[in-house]
């Protein structure tokens, strides 16, 4: 236990970059903090800090030790929390950042069922097309479509949806039905951005620089535009299924497929509190059923 206490004191000094400030945070005498750090340096056989009159800085060995100690302390704190929570159902507030369209299309029922199973958990949902800063906005978990670019976050692929191209029967009757990916060049393609469309058939991969009159960052509006005869759009097969069954949409180039729509859960750490862990596990289970 003494080494663990010393490790905790060490991490506080490293974060505060001051023995005095660390002593204030830990509510112990400055002399005790200094003595504990000296004991720790003797134990590891290396100097952990470069000391000056104004501040202390980690040595190279100290930086490595700080990273390890931080993880050990986080694990210990999480273990303590989990043991405490074993006596009760997970509870508390979860702040989640969710994409608008995906939430409306796929998550409503799932979220209602989650709150019924975990009545002591409250959900604060931020539905926005803009990506929240998970650190500054205190977001516990974020759901993102497609591979996330944030390298400082932990990403977990929780679902993949097959996609296809769709258009209304009226549009195809007026403009003709494409038979090859290159035929899309002569059509109005409803897009979320100006990137080319990639289509595959077995090992054959085509990249088409499609065009059209609409670029819209809302899949719900793109769907309605397609139903109204404005062009061809990409969608998950799951979402377009009802429109195909009732004749509002027809699949275009059925032998060719766009890339899957991948869904990722993002967190700032792998050490998740119980309330966030059960939320993530619930999403994974329901979305892979």
N, C-alpha and C positions, 0 to 999 in steps of 0.2 A: 504493500500500500504506500510506503514512503516514496518509492520511485514514481508511482503514479501521481502522487501529490507534487513531487518535484517537476514532473513533466507538465502538469497543469500550470504551475507557477512559471515555468520556462515559456510556455506558449503565451501567457499573459504579458510577460516582459517583452517578448518578440513582437507582439501586436502593438503594445504601447510604446515600444522603443524607449522605454524609461523604467528604471527600477522604482522610482518614486511613484509614478503614475500607476504602475502595476500593483504596488503595495496598497495604494488607495482603493483600487478596484477590488483587490482581494481582502481588504480590511485587515491587513497585518503589518507589523513594523517593517520599515525599509531594511533594517539590519537582518531580519529573518529572510526576506526575499533574497538579499545578497548572499547570505550564508547558504541557502538552499541551492542557488545557482552554482555556487562554488563546489558544493557537494556533488551536484550533477556532473559538472565538468570533470571532477576527479573520477567519478564512476565511469564515464565514457572515455576518459583519457584524451580529450580534445577541448580546445577552447571553443565555446559556442558563440561568444559575443566579442566584438571589438568595442571596447569601452572608451568614450571620450568624456570630457567634462560636461557636455551638453546632451548627449544621447548615446544609445547603444545600438550597434548594428550587428546583424547576424553574420557570422563567418560562413564560408562555403559549406563546411560540415554542419554548422548550426542551421543553415537553411534546409538542408536535407533532413536533419533531425526534426525541425519544426513541422515539415510536411507530414512526416510519419507520426509524430506526436498528435498533430491535429486530427488525423484520421482515427487514431486509437481513442482519443477522447470523445470524438463524435460517436464512434461505435459503442463506447461505454455508456454514453448518455442515452443513445437510442435503446440499448438493451434495458436500461433502467426504466425508460418510458414504456417500452413494450411490456415489461413485467407488471408495471403498474396498471396498464390498460387491459391486461388479461382479466382483471377483476371486474371490468365493466365493458360495455359495448363502446366501440370507438365513437368519439364525440368531438364537437367543435366546428369551427368554420373552415371551409375549403374555398380558397379563391382560385378560380379557373378562368383562363382565357381561351375562348372557343371561336372558330370561324362561323360566321353567321349562317351561311347556306347549309353547311354540313350539320350544324346543330338543329336547324329547323327540319331538315329532311330526315335525319337519322337518330338524333339524340333525345328528342322529347320524351318518348315512351321509356327509354332506358333510364333517363334521369329521374322520372317519376317513380319507376320501380326501385331505383337505388334509395331514394328517400324513404320509401315504405319499408325497405329492409333495414335501413340505418336511420331511424327517426331522430337520433341525437346529433346527426351531422347536418349542418346548414351549408347550402351552396350559394356562393356569391359569384355569379357568372358574368363575365365581361365578353359580350358578343360584339366583335368589331372586325373590320377588314384590315385594320392596322395591327401590326405585331407589337404586343405590349413588351416592355422591358421587365423580365421576370424578377430581376434583382431589385430595381428601384421601385417597382410597383407591387412588390411583395406577393407575387403570383406563386401559388403552390404547384400548379400544374397547367400546362398549355397543350392544346390539341392543334396540330398543324397538318395541312395537306401537303403531300409530296416531301421529298427529302429536305430536312431543315438545314440551313446554312450556318446556324449559330454553333461555333466550335466550343464555346464555353458552357454548353448545356448537355445534359444527358438525354439522348434520344432513344426511344423504344418504338419499333414498328408494331402497331397494334392491329392493323387491318389493311387489306388490299382489295380494291374493287375493280373488276374487269370493266373496261370502257368500250364504247362503240360510237359510230357516227349515226346521226338521226336527222330526218327532215320531215316536213309535212307532205302528205300525198299531193296537195295542191301545188306546192313548190316544185316537186319532181315532175308533175304533169306539165307545168309551164316551162321549166328549164331543162328537163331531161334528167335521166338517172345516170350518175357516174358509174363506169365499169372498171376503171383503173384509178389508182391514186392520183395520177397526173391529170385526170379529168377534173379534179377539184380546182384546178387553176382557172377553169371557166365558170366557176360557181361562186356565189356569195357564201363565205364561211364565217360563221358567228364565233368570235374569238374572245378569250379573256386577256390576251396580250398579242403582240405582233410576232411572236416566235413561230417558226415553221412547225408544221404538223408531221409527226413521225408515225408511220403505219407499218405493221409487220404481218407477213403471212409465212408461217413456218420459218425458214431461214432467210427469206427475202425481206429486206428492210428498205423502205422508201422514205425520203424526207422531201416534203412538198412545201414550198413557200406560198402558202395560201393567202388569199386576200378577201376582202368583203367590206361592207359599209359600216359594220358594227364591231367595236371592241368594247366589251362590257365586263367589269370585274364582279359581276353578280350572276351566278349560275341560274338562279331563279328567273331573272329577266331574259337570259339567253334561251332558256327553255320556252318561255312564252313567245319570244320572237320567232323561234323555230316553228311552234304550233301555228303562229299567225302567217307563216309562209315567207319569212324574211331570209331564210337560208338554211345551211347545214351546220349542226353543232355537235360537239363532243359531250358525252355524258356517261355516267356509270350506267351499266345495264340495269342495275337494281332500281335506280330512280326513274328511268324511262319506261320500265316494264308496263306500268299502268297505262301510260299514253299509247304504247304500242298495242296493247290489248283492246283499247277502245277506239283505235283507228286514228288517233290524233297525230301520231308519228310513225314513220317507217324507218327501218334500219337501212343505212346506206353502206355500200361496199361491205357486205356481211362477212366476206372471206378475209377482210383486213381489220386489224385491231390496233388502236392507239395504245400507248403504255398504260399500265394499271394506275389507278389513283391510290396512292399509298397514304395511310394515316399514321401519324406519329404522336406519341405523348412525350412532352418535354418537361424535365424537372431540373432544378439547379444542383441536385445531389442525388446519389444513389441511396442515401440514408433517409428513407421516407418515414415520416410519422405514420402511425397505424391508420389514421383517418384517410390520408392520401393513398396509402398502399391499398386499402380495401376499395377505394374509388377506382384506382387504376385497374386492379384485378377484375372488378365488376365490368368495366368497359371492355376489357379484353375478352372476357367470357361471353358477353352478350354480342359483341361484334364479330365473333368467330363462330357463333352457333349456326 
